Amino acid sequence: MKFFKKIIIIIIFSSFPLFSIYIYYKYENNKKFFLGEITSLEKRIIEKEKKNVKLQWEITEKLITKDRILKKILYNNFFKKAETHNINILNSKYVIDKYKLIFVPRSVESGNQVFNQKNTGYIDIYKENYFYINGDGSLISFEIKDKILRSKYLETNLLKIIKDSNFYSLSTVGIKDMRIFDDRIYVSYLKNYPSKVEDNDCYNLAVLESDKLSEINFLKNDKKEINFNNFFEFDYRCTSVIANNTNQNGGRLEKINNYFYITVGDFRIPGISQDLSNNNNFGKIIKFKKNLKNQFKIISMGHRNPQGLFYDKDKKYLISSEHGPKGGDEINLIDTSLKNQIQNFGWDISSYGDHYSGEKNLPKLKKSHSNFGFIEPLKYFVPSIAIQDINKIKIKDSDLYVVSSLGSKAEEGDLSLHFFDIIDNKYIENDIVNIKQRIRDLAYDKNKNKLLLVLENPTTIASINLK
């Protein structure tokens, strides 16, 4: 009997390599099959009559259904070992671990680099779980243990809610932020209102809220779908995004007590950031509660494209980071205690940057803000650093702020983390650390004292242990 048991054990163990080869073969064939199908469907969308919104969506729905199947296969079998790099922060040595993600088919290769055609995505933390959402709404959870990242694809109902071909195509339309507050996921995105125009190109920001997360075990075989519901939108007005080729949309979310805040860009509409007529929301920072009836309060105006928003609970102020034009990126302090006063930060009258050469018909920008009745930025950057997200961390027994940057010129402060403090309402620079990739998003794990980053070109999740 013992002999037969040994034989059975030998057969089982010897079958593992064969089984692994079979799984790999099946996986590779699935990947090739779905990529081929997706490519053919994308060509059909391009070739069909663009004004036929219904037909566009029928084709797109098939495309994204296959895309989701592929991503589920990829991310439920995905693990990645860290690529480690030494960096110096505040004259001390740290290590950044980088985990390159698989992204198909929303990216193109050029030489040795991979360029993503949508905002790569956003990251946040829920208890012991890390979450990442791509620009087209693909959601994964992941864990990092012993320098290995393992992920799980999360089923959602976003395809049933967002029925817009542009959202899933290689365009700037997509997810603009993801935050987790009080056991729920909140995502902001560009919502299309095709009934308001003929060309299927009329957008404004909207916010979705998920069901409660507390009953889901994200890294085990829990098949429960995460359902999102409409939470807030500006449905009374919209404007072109595709034709204007704009990504000046904002969309960053924050929560203070029972109120939510969202940044809204100017959507490249001249003068609109200074326009308060008809409760205009463009170029503003908005305070709101859950509602679908356009009930909100404007707390600040004169914004171009705020790409970071952080509330400092200790110092009781809201900090925004904002893309300027050619030069003139800003960090602004917003006083949330002012009840009946809208704070004005000057765009598009004052900026320490200049209009781009293609915007010749616009009035010349004034440099001073205060001379014209506007609030001066806490900090401005000339040349621009393509400023992005903002957060607060603990490092070397000190609390510091950190902003990320996109761009391509490290010598100008792009591709870097900027560490700073605020003392007596003044910006105090501490360090600038070149990460050598565009940094789209940040999240800070207080329990582990770890800074998480979303990097671009190629899409990568990175972590820095600050202990």
NORLINRA-V878782 format. One record per pair of residues at least 6 apart in sequence whose ideal C-beta (glycine too) atoms are under 6 Angstrom apart, sorted by the first residue. I is the first residue (numbers start at 1). J is the second residue. D is the distance in whole Angstrom. If there is no record, write none. Layout:
BEGIN
[[I	J	D] [I	J	D]]
END
This chain:
BEGIN
[[30	73	6] [34	66	5] [34	70	4] [37	66	5] [38	63	6] [38	66	6] [38	67	6] [38	105	5] [41	59	6] [41	62	6] [41	63	4] [44	59	5] [45	59	5] [48	55	6] [53	194	5] [53	200	5] [56	165	4] [57	163	6] [57	165	6] [60	165	4] [60	168	6] [64	159	6] [64	168	5] [71	138	5] [71	153	6] [72	153	4] [74	102	5] [75	140	5] [75	151	5] [75	153	4] [76	153	5] [78	151	5] [79	148	6] [79	150	5] [80	99	4] [80	149	5] [81	148	6] [82	97	4] [82	147	4] [83	98	5] [84	95	5] [84	97	6] [85	96	5] [87	94	5] [87	96	5] [87	433	6] [89	431	6] [89	433	5] [90	396	6] [90	431	5] [94	464	6] [96	462	6] [96	464	5] [97	147	6] [97	463	5] [98	460	5] [98	462	5] [99	149	4] [99	461	5] [100	458	6] [100	460	5] [101	459	5] [103	459	5] [106	117	6] [106	118	5] [107	114	5] [107	116	5] [108	115	6] [113	457	6] [114	458	4] [115	457	6] [116	456	6] [116	459	6] [117	170	4] [118	135	3] [118	136	6] [118	174	5] [119	135	4] [119	174	6] [120	440	5] [120	456	5] [120	459	5] [121	132	6] [121	133	5] [121	134	4] [121	135	6] [121	454	6] [122	133	6] [122	177	6] [122	178	4] [122	441	5] [123	132	5] [123	441	5] [123	443	5] [123	452	6] [123	454	5] [124	131	5] [124	178	6] [124	179	6] [124	180	5] [124	443	5] [125	443	5] [125	445	6] [126	180	5] [126	213	6] [129	141	5] [129	218	5] [130	142	5] [131	141	6] [132	140	5] [133	139	5] [133	175	6] [133	178	5] [135	174	4] [135	175	5] [136	168	5] [136	174	6] [137	158	4] [137	175	6] [139	154	4] [139	156	6] [140	151	5] [140	153	6] [141	152	5] [141	154	6] [141	218	4] [142	149	6] [142	151	4] [143	150	6] [143	219	6] [152	219	6] [154	226	6] [155	225	4] [156	226	5] [157	227	5] [164	192	4] [166	173	4] [167	173	5] [167	174	6] [172	247	4] [173	190	5] [173	241	6] [175	187	6] [175	189	5] [176	188	5] [176	189	6] [176	251	3] [177	188	5] [177	251	5] [177	252	5] [177	253	5] [178	187	5] [179	186	5] [179	253	5] [181	255	5] [183	212	5] [183	213	5] [183	214	5] [184	209	6] [184	210	5] [185	210	4] [186	207	6] [186	209	6] [186	253	6] [187	208	5] [188	205	6] [188	207	5] [188	251	4] [188	253	6] [190	203	5] [191	206	4] [192	203	6] [193	202	5] [193	238	5] [194	200	5] [196	202	5] [196	238	6] [201	240	5] [201	242	5] [201	243	6] [202	238	4] [203	238	5] [203	241	4] [204	234	4] [204	238	5] [205	251	5] [205	264	6] [206	233	4] [207	231	5] [207	232	4] [208	228	4] [208	231	6] [209	229	6] [209	231	4] [210	226	5] [210	228	5] [211	227	5] [216	222	5] [216	224	5] [230	292	6] [231	290	6] [232	288	6] [234	281	5] [236	294	5] [239	267	5] [244	268	5] [246	267	6] [246	268	4] [248	265	4] [248	266	6] [248	267	6] [248	268	5] [248	305	4] [249	265	5] [250	263	4] [250	264	5] [250	265	4] [250	305	6] [250	306	5] [252	263	4] [252	309	4] [253	262	6] [254	261	5] [254	309	5] [254	311	5] [256	311	5] [259	287	5] [260	288	5] [261	287	6] [262	286	5] [263	285	5] [263	306	4] [263	309	5] [264	281	5] [264	282	6] [264	284	5] [265	305	4] [266	272	5] [266	273	5] [266	282	5] [266	283	4] [266	304	6] [267	282	6] [270	362	6] [272	282	5] [272	283	5] [273	283	3] [273	302	5] [273	303	6] [273	347	5] [273	348	6] [283	303	5] [284	298	5] [284	301	5] [285	299	5] [285	300	5] [286	296	5] [287	297	5] [287	299	5] [288	296	4] [298	342	5] [300	334	5] [300	343	4] [301	342	6] [301	344	5] [302	344	5] [302	345	4] [302	346	5] [302	347	5] [303	347	6] [304	347	4] [305	323	4] [306	320	5] [306	322	5] [307	321	6] [307	323	6] [307	388	5] [308	321	3] [308	389	5] [308	390	4] [309	320	5] [310	319	5] [310	390	5] [310	391	6] [311	318	5] [317	333	5] [318	334	4] [318	336	5] [319	390	6] [320	332	5] [321	331	5] [321	387	5] [321	390	5] [321	403	5] [322	330	5] [324	351	6] [324	353	4] [324	384	6] [325	353	4] [325	355	5] [326	353	5] [326	354	5] [326	356	5] [327	353	3] [327	382	4] [327	383	5] [327	384	5] [328	351	4] [328	352	4] [328	353	2] [328	380	6] [329	381	4] [329	384	4] [329	385	6] [329	387	4] [330	377	4] [330	380	5] [331	378	5] [331	379	4] [332	345	5] [332	377	5] [333	378	5] [343	375	6] [344	374	5] [345	375	5] [346	369	5] [346	374	4] [350	366	5] [350	369	5] [350	372	6] [350	374	5] [351	365	5] [352	367	6] [352	380	4] [352	382	6] [355	362	5] [366	372	6] [369	376	5] [370	376	5] [378	427	5] [379	427	4] [383	412	5] [385	405	4] [385	413	4] [385	414	6] [386	405	5] [386	406	4] [386	407	4] [386	414	6] [387	403	6] [387	405	6] [388	404	4] [388	405	6] [388	406	6] [389	404	5] [389	441	5] [389	442	4] [390	403	5] [391	402	6] [391	442	5] [391	444	5] [392	401	5] [393	400	6] [393	402	6] [393	444	5] [393	451	6] [395	466	5] [400	419	5] [400	421	6] [400	430	6] [401	420	5] [402	417	5] [402	419	5] [403	418	5] [404	417	6] [404	439	4] [404	442	6] [405	414	5] [405	416	5] [406	438	4] [407	414	3] [408	414	6] [410	434	5] [413	432	6] [415	435	6] [415	436	6] [416	432	5] [416	433	6] [416	434	5] [417	433	5] [418	432	5] [419	430	4] [419	431	4] [420	427	6] [420	428	6] [420	429	5] [420	430	6] [421	428	4] [437	455	4] [438	456	4] [438	457	6] [439	453	5] [439	455	6] [440	454	4] [440	456	6] [441	454	4] [442	453	6] [443	452	4] [444	451	6] [449	466	5] [449	467	5] [450	463	5] [450	465	5] [451	464	5] [452	463	5] [453	462	4] [455	462	6]]
END
